[in-house]
């Protein structure tokens, strides 16, 4: 009987060891190489713009339409990006609803009002400059955008109540706008 007890104990001990061993093998092991790292933030463009100069004049050959040329500076503090989707909102007391205007391409060399500087409008076209080459991080680009306001004269909108806001987008489709520029007030330097 003693031998049977010893045999049974050994049998139970062996079974216990087998169960214990199989439990250890089924436990997943964790190592540092299988733990995913925290996702890194995705860099995105971060643009800002400012209207530095406004010039208004009758469109040559179309005296009932007013051309508005803006000298604009755009800065990028995020990842490299183009700027596009330009539009100008003009709000004036003599205009029923604010007008959204698209830029037009202009050729010619003109003098900037209030300065002795001339600018080649075709070469300095901001819509072309910012669409062709991305604005690098911590860089800024300056250029000219021209818009045509139909059925308007300089005298009709040349007041402290007329405001301009320029809208644009980056390559990812994020929208931006310049601070409001009010005609008759000194603009940013």
Secondary structure by P-SEA (a helix, b strand, c coil): caaaaaaaaaaaaaaaaaaaaaaaaabbbbcccccccccccbbbbbbbbbbcbbbbbcccccccbbbbbbbbbbbbcccbbbbcbbbbbbbccccccbbbbbbbbbbbbbbccccccccccccccaaaaaacccccccbbbbbbbbbbbccccccccccccbbbbbbbccccbbbbbcccccccccccc
